[in-house]
Amino acid sequence: MPGFTLGVSVSNSPDLARLGLTETHLRMALGEIAQATLIAKGRLSYGGHLRDDGYTAFLVHECEKYGSFDRPFTGHIPWSVHRRLTVEEINRHRKAVGLYGAYVFLDPDGQPIEDPTADRDPAAMPVGDRETAGSLTAARRHFTATCDARLVVGGQRTGYQGHMPGVVEETILAVRAGQPVFVAGGFGGAAADIARIFDFDPDNWLDLPDEAARPDLRELADTLNESGWSAEGNGLTLEQNRQLAISYRASEVASLVIHGITNLRSR
């Protein structure tokens, strides 16, 4: 697994309370996956914001917790995110990531910027809705190109800033790239919707509404049909994928993901 980069697609799930879970349960599973990846000398990659209570900070903290000093984490920061930060805030975040990783700041077309603080006002700058949506899609394309596999967990269905929910868009891009996808749908949200599209929860064990008519999920279904992509290409059997798709047990979710990655690396 050394050199293997796991791209993480995660955001808050609207279904946690309905499933009798909390954000802590989701983060426990994400933490165990991160720990197992780091122990195996793999790398973690995530694209998102830099809020102190967000998943970027959480993953950096996991690297710090397990003493991973070889900078195993990469955070891809979209144009619309870092333009809304002050230069002081950007510099603070770059310094804080320290030995545990690096941030790649992107331009509106998803290309890396050498210095995001150069030639700009030191204050936070406004970004329009259309520019935001375009820069997020571009960032997700860049993010996908840097990963070997994709993990999807949780995910909002509404209130997103891009063209569609980020977890779904990143899954579509991973499928188009022929990458393995691990669907941890037991925490609900967009990941659970993806599990239904992948036929990983045929009996609706999660007892969630059928969202298949949503435009983003229709695009995902069409992408699956057109690409010839196989969900079992992630190193797991169909039975194991279905178990991963409905499990909320942190150790089980992490074990299945790492089992799949190990199988992929041994091929």
ChimeraX commands (.cxc) that place a marker at each C-alpha (Angstrom):
marker #1 position 0.00,0.00,0.00 radius 0.5
marker #1 position 2.93,2.47,0.20 radius 0.5
marker #1 position 2.37,5.25,-2.30 radius 0.5
marker #1 position -1.34,4.57,-2.48 radius 0.5
marker #1 position -3.46,7.73,-2.19 radius 0.5
marker #1 position -7.02,7.46,-0.87 radius 0.5
marker #1 position -9.22,10.39,-1.84 radius 0.5
marker #1 position -11.79,11.17,0.84 radius 0.5
marker #1 position -15.21,12.56,-0.08 radius 0.5
marker #1 position -17.08,13.48,3.07 radius 0.5
marker #1 position -19.40,16.14,4.40 radius 0.5
marker #1 position -22.14,16.36,7.01 radius 0.5
marker #1 position -24.95,13.82,6.65 radius 0.5
marker #1 position -28.58,14.98,7.10 radius 0.5
marker #1 position -29.62,11.43,8.10 radius 0.5
marker #1 position -27.54,10.87,11.22 radius 0.5
marker #1 position -30.33,11.56,13.73 radius 0.5
marker #1 position -32.81,9.48,11.72 radius 0.5
marker #1 position -30.36,6.57,11.84 radius 0.5
marker #1 position -29.76,6.99,15.58 radius 0.5
marker #1 position -26.22,8.25,15.00 radius 0.5
marker #1 position -24.24,11.43,15.62 radius 0.5
marker #1 position -21.43,13.27,13.89 radius 0.5
marker #1 position -19.09,11.57,16.38 radius 0.5
marker #1 position -19.95,8.15,14.91 radius 0.5
marker #1 position -19.10,9.35,11.42 radius 0.5
marker #1 position -15.82,10.88,12.54 radius 0.5
marker #1 position -14.86,7.75,14.46 radius 0.5
marker #1 position -15.17,5.72,11.27 radius 0.5
marker #1 position -13.25,8.30,9.27 radius 0.5
marker #1 position -10.57,8.38,11.97 radius 0.5
marker #1 position -10.14,4.60,11.92 radius 0.5
marker #1 position -9.84,4.58,8.13 radius 0.5
marker #1 position -7.26,7.37,8.33 radius 0.5
marker #1 position -5.32,5.53,11.02 radius 0.5
marker #1 position -5.25,2.27,9.05 radius 0.5
marker #1 position -4.19,4.10,5.88 radius 0.5
marker #1 position -1.36,5.89,7.68 radius 0.5
marker #1 position -0.12,2.75,9.41 radius 0.5
marker #1 position 0.07,1.08,6.00 radius 0.5
marker #1 position 2.13,4.06,4.71 radius 0.5
marker #1 position -0.66,5.19,2.41 radius 0.5
marker #1 position -1.64,8.80,1.80 radius 0.5
marker #1 position -4.84,10.76,2.39 radius 0.5
marker #1 position -6.22,13.43,0.09 radius 0.5
marker #1 position -9.18,15.72,0.61 radius 0.5
marker #1 position -10.64,18.76,-1.11 radius 0.5
marker #1 position -12.57,21.28,0.94 radius 0.5
marker #1 position -12.59,24.29,3.20 radius 0.5
marker #1 position -10.17,25.19,5.99 radius 0.5
marker #1 position -12.50,25.82,8.91 radius 0.5
marker #1 position -11.02,24.77,12.23 radius 0.5
marker #1 position -13.96,22.40,12.89 radius 0.5
marker #1 position -14.01,20.89,9.38 radius 0.5
marker #1 position -12.80,17.63,7.88 radius 0.5
marker #1 position -9.57,19.12,6.56 radius 0.5
marker #1 position -8.54,20.00,10.10 radius 0.5
marker #1 position -9.80,16.61,11.34 radius 0.5
marker #1 position -7.63,14.66,8.88 radius 0.5
marker #1 position -4.57,16.77,9.66 radius 0.5
marker #1 position -5.18,16.07,13.35 radius 0.5
marker #1 position -5.31,12.32,12.63 radius 0.5
marker #1 position -1.90,12.57,10.97 radius 0.5
marker #1 position -0.61,14.44,14.00 radius 0.5
marker #1 position -2.16,11.92,16.41 radius 0.5
marker #1 position -0.38,8.99,14.82 radius 0.5
marker #1 position 2.94,10.76,14.42 radius 0.5
marker #1 position 2.96,10.73,10.63 radius 0.5
marker #1 position 5.81,13.11,9.84 radius 0.5
marker #1 position 6.23,12.22,6.15 radius 0.5
marker #1 position 3.50,14.69,5.13 radius 0.5
marker #1 position 0.93,12.01,4.18 radius 0.5
marker #1 position -1.98,14.43,3.85 radius 0.5
marker #1 position -2.77,16.72,0.92 radius 0.5
marker #1 position -5.56,19.27,1.11 radius 0.5
marker #1 position -6.77,20.64,-2.23 radius 0.5
marker #1 position -8.19,24.12,-1.69 radius 0.5
marker #1 position -10.58,25.41,-4.38 radius 0.5
marker #1 position -10.33,28.97,-5.68 radius 0.5
marker #1 position -13.66,29.95,-4.15 radius 0.5
marker #1 position -12.48,28.78,-0.73 radius 0.5
marker #1 position -9.12,30.52,-0.43 radius 0.5
marker #1 position -10.27,33.73,-2.10 radius 0.5
marker #1 position -12.76,34.15,0.75 radius 0.5
marker #1 position -9.91,33.97,3.28 radius 0.5
marker #1 position -7.61,36.77,4.30 radius 0.5
marker #1 position -3.92,36.48,3.49 radius 0.5
marker #1 position -3.28,36.21,7.22 radius 0.5
marker #1 position -5.68,33.25,7.48 radius 0.5
marker #1 position -4.06,31.48,4.53 radius 0.5
marker #1 position -0.61,31.86,6.03 radius 0.5
marker #1 position -1.85,30.61,9.40 radius 0.5
marker #1 position -3.26,27.44,7.84 radius 0.5
marker #1 position -0.13,26.81,5.77 radius 0.5
marker #1 position 2.01,27.06,8.88 radius 0.5
marker #1 position -0.32,24.90,10.99 radius 0.5
marker #1 position -0.24,21.91,8.63 radius 0.5
marker #1 position 3.50,21.71,9.37 radius 0.5
marker #1 position 5.10,18.29,8.99 radius 0.5
marker #1 position 1.81,16.48,8.50 radius 0.5
marker #1 position 0.89,17.52,5.00 radius 0.5
marker #1 position 0.55,20.27,2.46 radius 0.5
marker #1 position -2.14,22.42,0.91 radius 0.5
marker #1 position -2.47,22.77,-2.83 radius 0.5
marker #1 position -4.23,26.03,-3.66 radius 0.5
marker #1 position -6.04,26.02,-7.00 radius 0.5
marker #1 position -7.00,28.64,-9.57 radius 0.5
marker #1 position -10.51,28.90,-11.11 radius 0.5
marker #1 position -9.56,26.20,-13.65 radius 0.5
marker #1 position -8.37,23.77,-10.99 radius 0.5
marker #1 position -4.65,24.34,-11.63 radius 0.5
marker #1 position -2.21,24.65,-8.70 radius 0.5
marker #1 position -1.09,28.15,-7.70 radius 0.5
marker #1 position 2.46,28.53,-6.45 radius 0.5
marker #1 position 1.57,31.32,-4.03 radius 0.5
marker #1 position -2.12,32.05,-3.36 radius 0.5
marker #1 position -1.22,35.21,-1.44 radius 0.5
marker #1 position 0.61,36.89,-4.32 radius 0.5
marker #1 position -0.92,39.80,-6.25 radius 0.5
marker #1 position -4.12,39.96,-4.24 radius 0.5
marker #1 position -5.75,42.14,-1.64 radius 0.5
marker #1 position -4.87,40.99,1.90 radius 0.5
marker #1 position -8.55,41.08,2.87 radius 0.5
marker #1 position -11.08,38.33,2.15 radius 0.5
marker #1 position -12.48,38.69,-1.36 radius 0.5
marker #1 position -15.99,37.97,-2.68 radius 0.5
marker #1 position -16.60,35.18,-5.20 radius 0.5
marker #1 position -19.83,34.95,-7.21 radius 0.5
marker #1 position -22.08,31.88,-7.24 radius 0.5
marker #1 position -21.31,30.96,-10.86 radius 0.5
marker #1 position -17.56,31.31,-10.33 radius 0.5
marker #1 position -17.85,29.28,-7.14 radius 0.5
marker #1 position -19.64,26.39,-8.85 radius 0.5
marker #1 position -17.18,26.34,-11.74 radius 0.5
marker #1 position -14.13,26.45,-9.51 radius 0.5
marker #1 position -15.45,23.61,-7.33 radius 0.5
marker #1 position -15.97,21.32,-10.32 radius 0.5
marker #1 position -12.50,22.20,-11.63 radius 0.5
marker #1 position -10.97,21.53,-8.21 radius 0.5
marker #1 position -12.72,18.14,-8.04 radius 0.5
marker #1 position -11.30,17.17,-11.43 radius 0.5
marker #1 position -7.81,18.04,-10.20 radius 0.5
marker #1 position -8.43,16.23,-6.91 radius 0.5
marker #1 position -9.56,13.08,-8.73 radius 0.5
marker #1 position -6.45,13.03,-10.91 radius 0.5
marker #1 position -4.22,12.88,-7.81 radius 0.5
marker #1 position -5.92,9.84,-6.22 radius 0.5
marker #1 position -5.81,6.07,-6.67 radius 0.5
marker #1 position -9.22,5.35,-5.09 radius 0.5
marker #1 position -12.20,7.16,-3.64 radius 0.5
marker #1 position -13.95,6.83,-0.26 radius 0.5
marker #1 position -17.41,8.40,0.05 radius 0.5
marker #1 position -19.00,9.04,3.45 radius 0.5
marker #1 position -22.06,11.10,4.42 radius 0.5
marker #1 position -22.70,14.10,2.21 radius 0.5
marker #1 position -25.28,16.85,2.02 radius 0.5
marker #1 position -28.14,16.69,-0.46 radius 0.5
marker #1 position -29.09,20.36,-0.27 radius 0.5
marker #1 position -27.36,23.63,0.54 radius 0.5
marker #1 position -24.32,22.85,-1.59 radius 0.5
marker #1 position -22.45,25.57,-3.49 radius 0.5
marker #1 position -21.46,23.66,-6.62 radius 0.5
marker #1 position -23.38,22.26,-9.57 radius 0.5
marker #1 position -24.42,19.24,-7.47 radius 0.5
marker #1 position -23.63,17.68,-4.07 radius 0.5
marker #1 position -19.86,17.40,-3.83 radius 0.5
marker #1 position -19.80,13.76,-2.70 radius 0.5
marker #1 position -21.86,12.77,-5.75 radius 0.5
marker #1 position -19.80,14.84,-8.19 radius 0.5
marker #1 position -16.56,13.38,-6.89 radius 0.5
marker #1 position -18.01,9.88,-7.26 radius 0.5
marker #1 position -19.02,10.60,-10.86 radius 0.5
marker #1 position -15.51,11.85,-11.63 radius 0.5
marker #1 position -13.94,8.79,-9.97 radius 0.5
marker #1 position -16.14,6.46,-12.03 radius 0.5
marker #1 position -15.23,8.30,-15.24 radius 0.5
marker #1 position -11.57,7.93,-14.30 radius 0.5
marker #1 position -12.03,4.19,-13.75 radius 0.5
marker #1 position -11.05,4.45,-10.10 radius 0.5
marker #1 position -12.14,2.11,-7.29 radius 0.5
marker #1 position -14.87,3.58,-5.06 radius 0.5
marker #1 position -15.62,2.59,-1.47 radius 0.5
marker #1 position -19.15,3.56,-0.43 radius 0.5
marker #1 position -19.56,3.87,3.34 radius 0.5
marker #1 position -23.29,4.55,3.23 radius 0.5
marker #1 position -24.24,3.56,6.77 radius 0.5
marker #1 position -24.16,7.18,7.91 radius 0.5
marker #1 position -26.76,8.20,5.34 radius 0.5
marker #1 position -26.58,11.30,3.21 radius 0.5
marker #1 position -25.38,11.36,-0.39 radius 0.5
marker #1 position -23.21,8.27,0.20 radius 0.5
marker #1 position -26.35,6.27,1.02 radius 0.5
marker #1 position -27.96,7.54,-2.19 radius 0.5
marker #1 position -24.87,6.43,-4.10 radius 0.5
marker #1 position -25.11,3.00,-2.46 radius 0.5
marker #1 position -28.65,2.66,-3.82 radius 0.5
marker #1 position -27.52,3.63,-7.33 radius 0.5
marker #1 position -24.70,1.05,-7.06 radius 0.5
marker #1 position -27.28,-1.54,-5.91 radius 0.5
marker #1 position -25.42,-1.97,-2.62 radius 0.5
marker #1 position -28.59,-1.63,-0.52 radius 0.5
marker #1 position -31.26,-3.39,-2.63 radius 0.5
marker #1 position -33.55,-4.01,0.34 radius 0.5
marker #1 position -33.25,-0.42,1.62 radius 0.5
marker #1 position -31.91,-1.64,4.92 radius 0.5
marker #1 position -31.08,1.98,5.77 radius 0.5
marker #1 position -34.78,2.86,5.31 radius 0.5
marker #1 position -34.04,6.13,3.53 radius 0.5
marker #1 position -36.10,7.85,0.80 radius 0.5
marker #1 position -35.45,6.79,-2.77 radius 0.5
marker #1 position -33.66,9.77,-4.34 radius 0.5
marker #1 position -32.89,8.11,-7.69 radius 0.5
marker #1 position -34.88,10.70,-9.67 radius 0.5
marker #1 position -32.58,13.51,-8.54 radius 0.5
marker #1 position -30.63,14.96,-11.51 radius 0.5
marker #1 position -27.20,14.34,-9.99 radius 0.5
marker #1 position -28.03,10.71,-9.23 radius 0.5
marker #1 position -29.46,10.22,-12.71 radius 0.5
marker #1 position -26.15,11.50,-14.06 radius 0.5
marker #1 position -24.30,9.04,-11.82 radius 0.5
marker #1 position -26.50,6.17,-13.05 radius 0.5
marker #1 position -25.94,7.18,-16.67 radius 0.5
marker #1 position -22.19,7.42,-16.07 radius 0.5
marker #1 position -22.16,3.89,-14.64 radius 0.5
marker #1 position -24.04,2.52,-17.64 radius 0.5
marker #1 position -21.88,4.32,-20.19 radius 0.5
marker #1 position -18.51,3.61,-18.61 radius 0.5
marker #1 position -18.73,-0.12,-18.05 radius 0.5
marker #1 position -17.21,0.54,-14.63 radius 0.5
marker #1 position -17.47,-2.29,-12.08 radius 0.5
marker #1 position -18.15,-1.55,-8.42 radius 0.5
marker #1 position -16.36,-4.77,-7.51 radius 0.5
marker #1 position -13.16,-3.32,-8.96 radius 0.5
marker #1 position -12.40,-1.95,-5.48 radius 0.5
marker #1 position -11.00,-5.26,-4.22 radius 0.5
marker #1 position -14.19,-6.24,-2.38 radius 0.5
marker #1 position -16.82,-8.80,-3.30 radius 0.5
marker #1 position -20.42,-7.72,-3.89 radius 0.5
marker #1 position -21.32,-9.05,-0.45 radius 0.5
marker #1 position -18.51,-7.07,1.18 radius 0.5
marker #1 position -19.49,-3.91,-0.70 radius 0.5
marker #1 position -23.06,-4.31,0.51 radius 0.5
marker #1 position -21.87,-4.75,4.07 radius 0.5
marker #1 position -19.70,-1.62,3.78 radius 0.5
marker #1 position -22.66,0.29,2.35 radius 0.5
marker #1 position -24.88,-0.27,5.39 radius 0.5
marker #1 position -22.40,-0.51,8.26 radius 0.5
marker #1 position -22.08,2.22,10.88 radius 0.5
marker #1 position -19.48,0.38,12.97 radius 0.5
marker #1 position -16.20,2.27,12.74 radius 0.5
marker #1 position -13.94,-0.77,12.99 radius 0.5
marker #1 position -15.93,-2.72,10.40 radius 0.5
marker #1 position -16.01,0.18,7.92 radius 0.5
marker #1 position -12.25,0.72,8.26 radius 0.5
marker #1 position -11.50,-2.99,8.03 radius 0.5
marker #1 position -13.46,-3.39,4.80 radius 0.5
marker #1 position -11.89,-0.34,3.15 radius 0.5
marker #1 position -8.35,-1.40,4.03 radius 0.5
marker #1 position -9.10,-5.00,3.00 radius 0.5
marker #1 position -10.17,-3.74,-0.42 radius 0.5
marker #1 position -7.12,-1.50,-0.80 radius 0.5
marker #1 position -4.80,-4.35,0.24 radius 0.5
marker #1 position -6.36,-6.60,-2.39 radius 0.5
marker #1 position -5.93,-3.89,-5.01 radius 0.5
marker #1 position -2.26,-3.44,-4.14 radius 0.5
marker #1 position -1.57,-7.17,-4.33 radius 0.5
marker #1 position -2.91,-7.50,-7.89 radius 0.5
marker link #1:1,2 radius 0.2
marker link #1:2,3 radius 0.2
marker link #1:3,4 radius 0.2
marker link #1:4,5 radius 0.2
marker link #1:5,6 radius 0.2
marker link #1:6,7 radius 0.2
marker link #1:7,8 radius 0.2
marker link #1:8,9 radius 0.2
marker link #1:9,10 radius 0.2
marker link #1:10,11 radius 0.2
marker link #1:11,12 radius 0.2
marker link #1:12,13 radius 0.2
marker link #1:13,14 radius 0.2
marker link #1:14,15 radius 0.2
marker link #1:15,16 radius 0.2
marker link #1:16,17 radius 0.2
marker link #1:17,18 radius 0.2
marker link #1:18,19 radius 0.2
marker link #1:19,20 radius 0.2
marker link #1:20,21 radius 0.2
marker link #1:21,22 radius 0.2
marker link #1:22,23 radius 0.2
marker link #1:23,24 radius 0.2
marker link #1:24,25 radius 0.2
marker link #1:25,26 radius 0.2
marker link #1:26,27 radius 0.2
marker link #1:27,28 radius 0.2
marker link #1:28,29 radius 0.2
marker link #1:29,30 radius 0.2
marker link #1:30,31 radius 0.2
marker link #1:31,32 radius 0.2
marker link #1:32,33 radius 0.2
marker link #1:33,34 radius 0.2
marker link #1:34,35 radius 0.2
marker link #1:35,36 radius 0.2
marker link #1:36,37 radius 0.2
marker link #1:37,38 radius 0.2
marker link #1:38,39 radius 0.2
marker link #1:39,40 radius 0.2
marker link #1:40,41 radius 0.2
marker link #1:41,42 radius 0.2
marker link #1:42,43 radius 0.2
marker link #1:43,44 radius 0.2
marker link #1:44,45 radius 0.2
marker link #1:45,46 radius 0.2
marker link #1:46,47 radius 0.2
marker link #1:47,48 radius 0.2
marker link #1:48,49 radius 0.2
marker link #1:49,50 radius 0.2
marker link #1:50,51 radius 0.2
marker link #1:51,52 radius 0.2
marker link #1:52,53 radius 0.2
marker link #1:53,54 radius 0.2
marker link #1:54,55 radius 0.2
marker link #1:55,56 radius 0.2
marker link #1:56,57 radius 0.2
marker link #1:57,58 radius 0.2
marker link #1:58,59 radius 0.2
marker link #1:59,60 radius 0.2
marker link #1:60,61 radius 0.2
marker link #1:61,62 radius 0.2
marker link #1:62,63 radius 0.2
marker link #1:63,64 radius 0.2
marker link #1:64,65 radius 0.2
marker link #1:65,66 radius 0.2
marker link #1:66,67 radius 0.2
marker link #1:67,68 radius 0.2
marker link #1:68,69 radius 0.2
marker link #1:69,70 radius 0.2
marker link #1:70,71 radius 0.2
marker link #1:71,72 radius 0.2
marker link #1:72,73 radius 0.2
marker link #1:73,74 radius 0.2
marker link #1:74,75 radius 0.2
marker link #1:75,76 radius 0.2
marker link #1:76,77 radius 0.2
marker link #1:77,78 radius 0.2
marker link #1:78,79 radius 0.2
marker link #1:79,80 radius 0.2
marker link #1:80,81 radius 0.2
marker link #1:81,82 radius 0.2
marker link #1:82,83 radius 0.2
marker link #1:83,84 radius 0.2
marker link #1:84,85 radius 0.2
marker link #1:85,86 radius 0.2
marker link #1:86,87 radius 0.2
marker link #1:87,88 radius 0.2
marker link #1:88,89 radius 0.2
marker link #1:89,90 radius 0.2
marker link #1:90,91 radius 0.2
marker link #1:91,92 radius 0.2
marker link #1:92,93 radius 0.2
marker link #1:93,94 radius 0.2
marker link #1:94,95 radius 0.2
marker link #1:95,96 radius 0.2
marker link #1:96,97 radius 0.2
marker link #1:97,98 radius 0.2
marker link #1:98,99 radius 0.2
marker link #1:99,100 radius 0.2
marker link #1:100,101 radius 0.2
marker link #1:101,102 radius 0.2
marker link #1:102,103 radius 0.2
marker link #1:103,104 radius 0.2
marker link #1:104,105 radius 0.2
marker link #1:105,106 radius 0.2
marker link #1:106,107 radius 0.2
marker link #1:107,108 radius 0.2
marker link #1:108,109 radius 0.2
marker link #1:109,110 radius 0.2
marker link #1:110,111 radius 0.2
marker link #1:111,112 radius 0.2
marker link #1:112,113 radius 0.2
marker link #1:113,114 radius 0.2
marker link #1:114,115 radius 0.2
marker link #1:115,116 radius 0.2
marker link #1:116,117 radius 0.2
marker link #1:117,118 radius 0.2
marker link #1:118,119 radius 0.2
marker link #1:119,120 radius 0.2
marker link #1:120,121 radius 0.2
marker link #1:121,122 radius 0.2
marker link #1:122,123 radius 0.2
marker link #1:123,124 radius 0.2
marker link #1:124,125 radius 0.2
marker link #1:125,126 radius 0.2
marker link #1:126,127 radius 0.2
marker link #1:127,128 radius 0.2
marker link #1:128,129 radius 0.2
marker link #1:129,130 radius 0.2
marker link #1:130,131 radius 0.2
marker link #1:131,132 radius 0.2
marker link #1:132,133 radius 0.2
marker link #1:133,134 radius 0.2
marker link #1:134,135 radius 0.2
marker link #1:135,136 radius 0.2
marker link #1:136,137 radius 0.2
marker link #1:137,138 radius 0.2
marker link #1:138,139 radius 0.2
marker link #1:139,140 radius 0.2
marker link #1:140,141 radius 0.2
marker link #1:141,142 radius 0.2
marker link #1:142,143 radius 0.2
marker link #1:143,144 radius 0.2
marker link #1:144,145 radius 0.2
marker link #1:145,146 radius 0.2
marker link #1:146,147 radius 0.2
marker link #1:147,148 radius 0.2
marker link #1:148,149 radius 0.2
marker link #1:149,150 radius 0.2
marker link #1:150,151 radius 0.2
marker link #1:151,152 radius 0.2
marker link #1:152,153 radius 0.2
marker link #1:153,154 radius 0.2
marker link #1:154,155 radius 0.2
marker link #1:155,156 radius 0.2
marker link #1:156,157 radius 0.2
marker link #1:157,158 radius 0.2
marker link #1:158,159 radius 0.2
marker link #1:159,160 radius 0.2
marker link #1:160,161 radius 0.2
marker link #1:161,162 radius 0.2
marker link #1:162,163 radius 0.2
marker link #1:163,164 radius 0.2
marker link #1:164,165 radius 0.2
marker link #1:165,166 radius 0.2
marker link #1:166,167 radius 0.2
marker link #1:167,168 radius 0.2
marker link #1:168,169 radius 0.2
marker link #1:169,170 radius 0.2
marker link #1:170,171 radius 0.2
marker link #1:171,172 radius 0.2
marker link #1:172,173 radius 0.2
marker link #1:173,174 radius 0.2
marker link #1:174,175 radius 0.2
marker link #1:175,176 radius 0.2
marker link #1:176,177 radius 0.2
marker link #1:177,178 radius 0.2
marker link #1:178,179 radius 0.2
marker link #1:179,180 radius 0.2
marker link #1:180,181 radius 0.2
marker link #1:181,182 radius 0.2
marker link #1:182,183 radius 0.2
marker link #1:183,184 radius 0.2
marker link #1:184,185 radius 0.2
marker link #1:185,186 radius 0.2
marker link #1:186,187 radius 0.2
marker link #1:187,188 radius 0.2
marker link #1:188,189 radius 0.2
marker link #1:189,190 radius 0.2
marker link #1:190,191 radius 0.2
marker link #1:191,192 radius 0.2
marker link #1:192,193 radius 0.2
marker link #1:193,194 radius 0.2
marker link #1:194,195 radius 0.2
marker link #1:195,196 radius 0.2
marker link #1:196,197 radius 0.2
marker link #1:197,198 radius 0.2
marker link #1:198,199 radius 0.2
marker link #1:199,200 radius 0.2
marker link #1:200,201 radius 0.2
marker link #1:201,202 radius 0.2
marker link #1:202,203 radius 0.2
marker link #1:203,204 radius 0.2
marker link #1:204,205 radius 0.2
marker link #1:205,206 radius 0.2
marker link #1:206,207 radius 0.2
marker link #1:207,208 radius 0.2
marker link #1:208,209 radius 0.2
marker link #1:209,210 radius 0.2
marker link #1:210,211 radius 0.2
marker link #1:211,212 radius 0.2
marker link #1:212,213 radius 0.2
marker link #1:213,214 radius 0.2
marker link #1:214,215 radius 0.2
marker link #1:215,216 radius 0.2
marker link #1:216,217 radius 0.2
marker link #1:217,218 radius 0.2
marker link #1:218,219 radius 0.2
marker link #1:219,220 radius 0.2
marker link #1:220,221 radius 0.2
marker link #1:221,222 radius 0.2
marker link #1:222,223 radius 0.2
marker link #1:223,224 radius 0.2
marker link #1:224,225 radius 0.2
marker link #1:225,226 radius 0.2
marker link #1:226,227 radius 0.2
marker link #1:227,228 radius 0.2
marker link #1:228,229 radius 0.2
marker link #1:229,230 radius 0.2
marker link #1:230,231 radius 0.2
marker link #1:231,232 radius 0.2
marker link #1:232,233 radius 0.2
marker link #1:233,234 radius 0.2
marker link #1:234,235 radius 0.2
marker link #1:235,236 radius 0.2
marker link #1:236,237 radius 0.2
marker link #1:237,238 radius 0.2
marker link #1:238,239 radius 0.2
marker link #1:239,240 radius 0.2
marker link #1:240,241 radius 0.2
marker link #1:241,242 radius 0.2
marker link #1:242,243 radius 0.2
marker link #1:243,244 radius 0.2
marker link #1:244,245 radius 0.2
marker link #1:245,246 radius 0.2
marker link #1:246,247 radius 0.2
marker link #1:247,248 radius 0.2
marker link #1:248,249 radius 0.2
marker link #1:249,250 radius 0.2
marker link #1:250,251 radius 0.2
marker link #1:251,252 radius 0.2
marker link #1:252,253 radius 0.2
marker link #1:253,254 radius 0.2
marker link #1:254,255 radius 0.2
marker link #1:255,256 radius 0.2
marker link #1:256,257 radius 0.2
marker link #1:257,258 radius 0.2
marker link #1:258,259 radius 0.2
marker link #1:259,260 radius 0.2
marker link #1:260,261 radius 0.2
marker link #1:261,262 radius 0.2
marker link #1:262,263 radius 0.2
marker link #1:263,264 radius 0.2
marker link #1:264,265 radius 0.2
marker link #1:265,266 radius 0.2
marker link #1:266,267 radius 0.2
view
